[in-house]
Amino acid sequence: MNTFVSLDDATAEIVVLRSRFIAFVYHIESESDAAELLASLKKKYYDSTHVCYAYVADTAGNVTKSSDDGEPSGTAGAPILSVITGGGYKRTLIAVVRYFGGTKLGVGGLVKAYTDAANAAVSKAEKRINVPSEIYSATVDYNLFRKLSGAITRSGGKITDTVYGEKVDFSFALPLPADMTALADLTGGKTEFFNRGYRYEIY
């Protein structure tokens, strides 16, 4: 598992010779996520001329796809994909809806327009640093919970869930490689921490 950067959802619009280019950035978890979002866009913008897109659906950059949706080959999907890969973004979909304004832009003009539209949306999207993390849970009294919370934060981790009752049931994430030594020492080795596996977390 490697740290990667994704983007929060965002949108932007540019106009080039009366053609409207509406760009959308989405965080996705899979190709099926991308397919659902694209189907929704095509339904909403049914009267548009084109809905071009590209995505990187995995965390390694191996699952990619792009579409010109009827634009001349290589003028839309590839430039959009270049914006994603050039920024090093993963699990990211960018779609650009075009309404034709009556003036042909030519190959170079189309490449620039789709690139500019994608970049405009990316510039509005918040970047998410996804860090591979180990997840733990435990049950402790309130005084110890306060001490552990501080120690987890100082270790670069975060509390991800808490349930307050007679005691505190909580879960937390620590960036890999997770070092539990300080937390175990803080509890005198008397608290049992349950390993819940690995996942990406945003800190």
C-alpha positions as protocol buffer text, in pm:
chain_id: "A"
residue {
  index: 1
  type: MET
  ca { x: 0 y: 0 z: 0 }
}
residue {
  index: 2
  type: ASN
  ca { x: 137 y: 337 z: -104 }
}
residue {
  index: 3
  type: THR
  ca { x: 26 y: 688 z: -18 }
}
residue {
  index: 4
  type: PHE
  ca { x: -166 y: 850 z: -301 }
}
residue {
  index: 5
  type: VAL
  ca { x: -345 y: 1175 z: -379 }
}
residue {
  index: 6
  type: SER
  ca { x: -710 y: 1196 z: -484 }
}
residue {
  index: 7
  type: LEU
  ca { x: -946 y: 1489 z: -529 }
}
residue {
  index: 8
  type: ASP
  ca { x: -1272 y: 1594 z: -370 }
}
residue {
  index: 9
  type: ASP
  ca { x: -1567 y: 1661 z: -599 }
}
residue {
  index: 10
  type: ALA
  ca { x: -1561 y: 1993 z: -784 }
}
residue {
  index: 11
  type: THR
  ca { x: -1691 y: 2157 z: -1099 }
}
residue {
  index: 12
  type: ALA
  ca { x: -1591 y: 2444 z: -1329 }
}
residue {
  index: 13
  type: GLU
  ca { x: -1703 y: 2587 z: -1659 }
}
residue {
  index: 14
  type: ILE
  ca { x: -1519 y: 2761 z: -1942 }
}
residue {
  index: 15
  type: VAL
  ca { x: -1647 y: 2904 z: -2271 }
}
residue {
  index: 16
  type: VAL
  ca { x: -1443 y: 2884 z: -2591 }
}
residue {
  index: 17
  type: LEU
  ca { x: -1589 y: 3044 z: -2906 }
}
residue {
  index: 18
  type: ARG
  ca { x: -1939 y: 3005 z: -2761 }
}
residue {
  index: 19
  type: SER
  ca { x: -1889 y: 2635 z: -2685 }
}
residue {
  index: 20
  type: ARG
  ca { x: -1951 y: 2557 z: -2316 }
}
residue {
  index: 21
  type: PHE
  ca { x: -1722 y: 2309 z: -2145 }
}
residue {
  index: 22
  type: ILE
  ca { x: -1850 y: 2202 z: -1801 }
}
residue {
  index: 23
  type: ALA
  ca { x: -1594 y: 1994 z: -1614 }
}
residue {
  index: 24
  type: PHE
  ca { x: -1660 y: 1769 z: -1316 }
}
residue {
  index: 25
  type: VAL
  ca { x: -1409 y: 1608 z: -1081 }
}
residue {
  index: 26
  type: TYR
  ca { x: -1515 y: 1310 z: -870 }
}
residue {
  index: 27
  type: HIS
  ca { x: -1347 y: 1089 z: -614 }
}
residue {
  index: 28
  type: ILE
  ca { x: -1422 y: 726 z: -708 }
}
residue {
  index: 29
  type: GLU
  ca { x: -1350 y: 393 z: -543 }
}
residue {
  index: 30
  type: SER
  ca { x: -1391 y: 171 z: -849 }
}
residue {
  index: 31
  type: GLU
  ca { x: -1477 y: 152 z: -1218 }
}
residue {
  index: 32
  type: SER
  ca { x: -1838 y: 84 z: -1124 }
}
residue {
  index: 33
  type: ASP
  ca { x: -1843 y: 416 z: -936 }
}
residue {
  index: 34
  type: ALA
  ca { x: -1722 y: 587 z: -1252 }
}
residue {
  index: 35
  type: ALA
  ca { x: -1984 y: 414 z: -1465 }
}
residue {
  index: 36
  type: GLU
  ca { x: -2266 y: 524 z: -1231 }
}
residue {
  index: 37
  type: LEU
  ca { x: -2148 y: 885 z: -1223 }
}
residue {
  index: 38
  type: LEU
  ca { x: -2110 y: 898 z: -1601 }
}
residue {
  index: 39
  type: ALA
  ca { x: -2456 y: 752 z: -1653 }
}
residue {
  index: 40
  type: SER
  ca { x: -2598 y: 1017 z: -1422 }
}
residue {
  index: 41
  type: LEU
  ca { x: -2418 y: 1297 z: -1608 }
}
residue {
  index: 42
  type: LYS
  ca { x: -2533 y: 1173 z: -1947 }
}
residue {
  index: 43
  type: LYS
  ca { x: -2890 y: 1157 z: -1820 }
}
residue {
  index: 44
  type: LYS
  ca { x: -2877 y: 1505 z: -1669 }
}
residue {
  index: 45
  type: TYR
  ca { x: -2703 y: 1661 z: -1969 }
}
residue {
  index: 46
  type: TYR
  ca { x: -2891 y: 1460 z: -2230 }
}
residue {
  index: 47
  type: ASP
  ca { x: -2903 y: 1761 z: -2463 }
}
residue {
  index: 48
  type: SER
  ca { x: -2525 y: 1815 z: -2464 }
}
residue {
  index: 49
  type: THR
  ca { x: -2308 y: 1748 z: -2768 }
}
residue {
  index: 50
  type: HIS
  ca { x: -2047 y: 1534 z: -2592 }
}
residue {
  index: 51
  type: VAL
  ca { x: -1969 y: 1392 z: -2249 }
}
residue {
  index: 52
  type: CYS
  ca { x: -1597 y: 1313 z: -2259 }
}
residue {
  index: 53
  type: TYR
  ca { x: -1408 y: 1167 z: -1966 }
}
residue {
  index: 54
  type: ALA
  ca { x: -1109 y: 990 z: -1821 }
}
residue {
  index: 55
  type: TYR
  ca { x: -1037 y: 819 z: -1493 }
}
residue {
  index: 56
  type: VAL
  ca { x: -779 y: 636 z: -1285 }
}
residue {
  index: 57
  type: ALA
  ca { x: -983 y: 395 z: -1074 }
}
residue {
  index: 58
  type: ASP
  ca { x: -719 y: 226 z: -859 }
}
residue {
  index: 59
  type: THR
  ca { x: -444 y: 332 z: -620 }
}
residue {
  index: 60
  type: ALA
  ca { x: -154 y: 221 z: -839 }
}
residue {
  index: 61
  type: GLY
  ca { x: -252 y: 396 z: -1161 }
}
residue {
  index: 62
  type: ASN
  ca { x: -304 y: 74 z: -1357 }
}
residue {
  index: 63
  type: VAL
  ca { x: -681 y: 90 z: -1408 }
}
residue {
  index: 64
  type: THR
  ca { x: -744 y: 377 z: -1650 }
}
residue {
  index: 65
  type: LYS
  ca { x: -995 y: 461 z: -1919 }
}
residue {
  index: 66
  type: SER
  ca { x: -1076 y: 759 z: -2138 }
}
residue {
  index: 67
  type: SER
  ca { x: -1336 y: 849 z: -2400 }
}
residue {
  index: 68
  type: ASP
  ca { x: -1362 y: 1114 z: -2671 }
}
residue {
  index: 69
  type: ASP
  ca { x: -1740 y: 1050 z: -2701 }
}
residue {
  index: 70
  type: GLY
  ca { x: -1752 y: 1143 z: -3068 }
}
residue {
  index: 71
  type: GLU
  ca { x: -1491 y: 1417 z: -3067 }
}
residue {
  index: 72
  type: PRO
  ca { x: -1196 y: 1361 z: -3305 }
}
residue {
  index: 73
  type: SER
  ca { x: -972 y: 1084 z: -3173 }
}
residue {
  index: 74
  type: GLY
  ca { x: -729 y: 1197 z: -2904 }
}
residue {
  index: 75
  type: THR
  ca { x: -874 y: 1546 z: -2861 }
}
residue {
  index: 76
  type: ALA
  ca { x: -1071 y: 1499 z: -2538 }
}
residue {
  index: 77
  type: GLY
  ca { x: -1023 y: 1178 z: -2340 }
}
residue {
  index: 78
  type: ALA
  ca { x: -645 y: 1169 z: -2368 }
}
residue {
  index: 79
  type: PRO
  ca { x: -596 y: 1535 z: -2264 }
}
residue {
  index: 80
  type: ILE
  ca { x: -828 y: 1484 z: -1966 }
}
residue {
  index: 81
  type: LEU
  ca { x: -638 y: 1170 z: -1865 }
}
residue {
  index: 82
  type: SER
  ca { x: -312 y: 1365 z: -1892 }
}
residue {
  index: 83
  type: VAL
  ca { x: -443 y: 1615 z: -1637 }
}
residue {
  index: 84
  type: ILE
  ca { x: -515 y: 1328 z: -1395 }
}
residue {
  index: 85
  type: THR
  ca { x: -189 y: 1141 z: -1446 }
}
residue {
  index: 86
  type: GLY
  ca { x: 16 y: 1461 z: -1466 }
}
residue {
  index: 87
  type: GLY
  ca { x: -108 y: 1555 z: -1120 }
}
residue {
  index: 88
  type: GLY
  ca { x: -43 y: 1205 z: -988 }
}
residue {
  index: 89
  type: TYR
  ca { x: -408 y: 1166 z: -887 }
}
residue {
  index: 90
  type: LYS
  ca { x: -562 y: 824 z: -824 }
}
residue {
  index: 91
  type: ARG
  ca { x: -922 y: 709 z: -777 }
}
residue {
  index: 92
  type: THR
  ca { x: -1022 y: 1017 z: -974 }
}
residue {
  index: 93
  type: LEU
  ca { x: -1274 y: 1072 z: -1252 }
}
residue {
  index: 94
  type: ILE
  ca { x: -1291 y: 1388 z: -1462 }
}
residue {
  index: 95
  type: ALA
  ca { x: -1579 y: 1434 z: -1707 }
}
residue {
  index: 96
  type: VAL
  ca { x: -1629 y: 1730 z: -1940 }
}
residue {
  index: 97
  type: VAL
  ca { x: -1970 y: 1808 z: -2085 }
}
residue {
  index: 98
  type: ARG
  ca { x: -1963 y: 2010 z: -2408 }
}
residue {
  index: 99
  type: TYR
  ca { x: -2234 y: 2219 z: -2564 }
}
residue {
  index: 100
  type: PHE
  ca { x: -2127 y: 2305 z: -2920 }
}
residue {
  index: 101
  type: GLY
  ca { x: -2134 y: 2677 z: -2986 }
}
residue {
  index: 102
  type: GLY
  ca { x: -2138 y: 2671 z: -3365 }
}
residue {
  index: 103
  type: THR
  ca { x: -1768 y: 2721 z: -3435 }
}
residue {
  index: 104
  type: LYS
  ca { x: -1533 y: 2427 z: -3492 }
}
residue {
  index: 105
  type: LEU
  ca { x: -1221 y: 2451 z: -3277 }
}
residue {
  index: 106
  type: GLY
  ca { x: -992 y: 2218 z: -3470 }
}
residue {
  index: 107
  type: VAL
  ca { x: -775 y: 1948 z: -3318 }
}
residue {
  index: 108
  type: GLY
  ca { x: -543 y: 2182 z: -3133 }
}
residue {
  index: 109
  type: GLY
  ca { x: -829 y: 2397 z: -3011 }
}
residue {
  index: 110
  type: LEU
  ca { x: -1017 y: 2096 z: -2876 }
}
residue {
  index: 111
  type: VAL
  ca { x: -714 y: 1958 z: -2695 }
}
residue {
  index: 112
  type: LYS
  ca { x: -657 y: 2295 z: -2531 }
}
residue {
  index: 113
  type: ALA
  ca { x: -1023 y: 2342 z: -2441 }
}
residue {
  index: 114
  type: TYR
  ca { x: -1062 y: 2001 z: -2276 }
}
residue {
  index: 115
  type: THR
  ca { x: -729 y: 2040 z: -2097 }
}
residue {
  index: 116
  type: ASP
  ca { x: -820 y: 2387 z: -1971 }
}
residue {
  index: 117
  type: ALA
  ca { x: -1165 y: 2274 z: -1857 }
}
residue {
  index: 118
  type: ALA
  ca { x: -1022 y: 1978 z: -1667 }
}
residue {
  index: 119
  type: ASN
  ca { x: -754 y: 2194 z: -1505 }
}
residue {
  index: 120
  type: ALA
  ca { x: -1014 y: 2453 z: -1406 }
}
residue {
  index: 121
  type: ALA
  ca { x: -1213 y: 2191 z: -1214 }
}
residue {
  index: 122
  type: VAL
  ca { x: -899 y: 2041 z: -1057 }
}
residue {
  index: 123
  type: SER
  ca { x: -796 y: 2386 z: -934 }
}
residue {
  index: 124
  type: LYS
  ca { x: -1120 y: 2403 z: -735 }
}
residue {
  index: 125
  type: ALA
  ca { x: -1095 y: 2051 z: -592 }
}
residue {
  index: 126
  type: GLU
  ca { x: -946 y: 1989 z: -250 }
}
residue {
  index: 127
  type: LYS
  ca { x: -658 y: 1743 z: -256 }
}
residue {
  index: 128
  type: ARG
  ca { x: -688 y: 1436 z: -34 }
}
residue {
  index: 129
  type: ILE
  ca { x: -372 y: 1265 z: 91 }
}
residue {
  index: 130
  type: ASN
  ca { x: -467 y: 899 z: 135 }
}
residue {
  index: 131
  type: VAL
  ca { x: -231 y: 726 z: 378 }
}
residue {
  index: 132
  type: PRO
  ca { x: -213 y: 347 z: 425 }
}
residue {
  index: 133
  type: SER
  ca { x: -301 y: 287 z: 788 }
}
residue {
  index: 134
  type: GLU
  ca { x: -351 y: 13 z: 1043 }
}
residue {
  index: 135
  type: ILE
  ca { x: -683 y: 18 z: 1229 }
}
residue {
  index: 136
  type: TYR
  ca { x: -724 y: -79 z: 1596 }
}
residue {
  index: 137
  type: SER
  ca { x: -1003 y: -80 z: 1850 }
}
residue {
  index: 138
  type: ALA
  ca { x: -1010 y: -93 z: 2230 }
}
residue {
  index: 139
  type: THR
  ca { x: -1231 y: -36 z: 2535 }
}
residue {
  index: 140
  type: VAL
  ca { x: -1095 y: 180 z: 2817 }
}
residue {
  index: 141
  type: ASP
  ca { x: -1210 y: 408 z: 3098 }
}
residue {
  index: 142
  type: TYR
  ca { x: -1253 y: 780 z: 3038 }
}
residue {
  index: 143
  type: ASN
  ca { x: -927 y: 894 z: 3197 }
}
residue {
  index: 144
  type: LEU
  ca { x: -722 y: 651 z: 2993 }
}
residue {
  index: 145
  type: PHE
  ca { x: -911 y: 741 z: 2677 }
}
residue {
  index: 146
  type: ARG
  ca { x: -808 y: 1105 z: 2713 }
}
residue {
  index: 147
  type: LYS
  ca { x: -443 y: 1003 z: 2754 }
}
residue {
  index: 148
  type: LEU
  ca { x: -458 y: 762 z: 2460 }
}
residue {
  index: 149
  type: SER
  ca { x: -627 y: 1020 z: 2237 }
}
residue {
  index: 150
  type: GLY
  ca { x: -337 y: 1259 z: 2288 }
}
residue {
  index: 151
  type: ALA
  ca { x: -79 y: 987 z: 2230 }
}
residue {
  index: 152
  type: ILE
  ca { x: -253 y: 874 z: 1909 }
}
residue {
  index: 153
  type: THR
  ca { x: -257 y: 1229 z: 1776 }
}
residue {
  index: 154
  type: ARG
  ca { x: 111 y: 1279 z: 1862 }
}
residue {
  index: 155
  type: SER
  ca { x: 187 y: 957 z: 1672 }
}
residue {
  index: 156
  type: GLY
  ca { x: 27 y: 1103 z: 1359 }
}
residue {
  index: 157
  type: GLY
  ca { x: -289 y: 896 z: 1394 }
}
residue {
  index: 158
  type: LYS
  ca { x: -653 y: 981 z: 1457 }
}
residue {
  index: 159
  type: ILE
  ca { x: -959 y: 854 z: 1639 }
}
residue {
  index: 160
  type: THR
  ca { x: -1205 y: 721 z: 1381 }
}
residue {
  index: 161
  type: ASP
  ca { x: -1499 y: 615 z: 1597 }
}
residue {
  index: 162
  type: THR
  ca { x: -1614 y: 644 z: 1960 }
}
residue {
  index: 163
  type: VAL
  ca { x: -1904 y: 500 z: 2159 }
}
residue {
  index: 164
  type: TYR
  ca { x: -1951 y: 639 z: 2509 }
}
residue {
  index: 165
  type: GLY
  ca { x: -2100 y: 418 z: 2778 }
}
residue {
  index: 166
  type: GLU
  ca { x: -1972 y: 301 z: 3114 }
}
residue {
  index: 167
  type: LYS
  ca { x: -1643 y: 293 z: 2930 }
}
residue {
  index: 168
  type: VAL
  ca { x: -1529 y: 423 z: 2592 }
}
residue {
  index: 169
  type: ASP
  ca { x: -1530 y: 188 z: 2295 }
}
residue {
  index: 170
  type: PHE
  ca { x: -1318 y: 347 z: 2024 }
}
residue {
  index: 171
  type: SER
  ca { x: -1131 y: 282 z: 1703 }
}
residue {
  index: 172
  type: PHE
  ca { x: -825 y: 461 z: 1571 }
}
residue {
  index: 173
  type: ALA
  ca { x: -591 y: 465 z: 1273 }
}
residue {
  index: 174
  type: LEU
  ca { x: -213 y: 484 z: 1268 }
}
residue {
  index: 175
  type: PRO
  ca { x: -8 y: 544 z: 952 }
}
residue {
  index: 176
  type: LEU
  ca { x: 201 y: 247 z: 843 }
}
residue {
  index: 177
  type: PRO
  ca { x: 433 y: 126 z: 974 }
}
residue {
  index: 178
  type: ALA
  ca { x: 223 y: 150 z: 1292 }
}
residue {
  index: 179
  type: ASP
  ca { x: 417 y: 153 z: 1619 }
}
residue {
  index: 180
  type: MET
  ca { x: 202 y: 53 z: 1916 }
}
residue {
  index: 181
  type: THR
  ca { x: 486 y: 66 z: 2169 }
}
residue {
  index: 182
  type: ALA
  ca { x: 399 y: 406 z: 2317 }
}
residue {
  index: 183
  type: LEU
  ca { x: 31 y: 318 z: 2350 }
}
residue {
  index: 184
  type: ALA
  ca { x: 105 y: -19 z: 2511 }
}
residue {
  index: 185
  type: ASP
  ca { x: 345 y: 148 z: 2754 }
}
residue {
  index: 186
  type: LEU
  ca { x: 84 y: 411 z: 2840 }
}
residue {
  index: 187
  type: THR
  ca { x: -161 y: 142 z: 2947 }
}
residue {
  index: 188
  type: GLY
  ca { x: 101 y: -65 z: 3126 }
}
residue {
  index: 189
  type: GLY
  ca { x: 29 y: -348 z: 2884 }
}
residue {
  index: 190
  type: LYS
  ca { x: -310 y: -405 z: 3048 }
}
residue {
  index: 191
  type: THR
  ca { x: -531 y: -284 z: 2761 }
}
residue {
  index: 192
  type: GLU
  ca { x: -605 y: -516 z: 2471 }
}
residue {
  index: 193
  type: PHE
  ca { x: -586 y: -350 z: 2131 }
}
residue {
  index: 194
  type: PHE
  ca { x: -765 y: -540 z: 1854 }
}
residue {
  index: 195
  type: ASN
  ca { x: -613 y: -516 z: 1505 }
}
residue {
  index: 196
  type: ARG
  ca { x: -892 y: -451 z: 1253 }
}
residue {
  index: 197
  type: GLY
  ca { x: -676 y: -460 z: 942 }
}
residue {
  index: 198
  type: TYR
  ca { x: -560 y: -200 z: 692 }
}
residue {
  index: 199
  type: ARG
  ca { x: -723 y: 77 z: 492 }
}
residue {
  index: 200
  type: TYR
  ca { x: -650 y: 424 z: 353 }
}
residue {
  index: 201
  type: GLU
  ca { x: -715 y: 718 z: 582 }
}
residue {
  index: 202
  type: ILE
  ca { x: -703 y: 1094 z: 528 }
}
residue {
  index: 203
  type: TYR
  ca { x: -523 y: 1283 z: 807 }
}
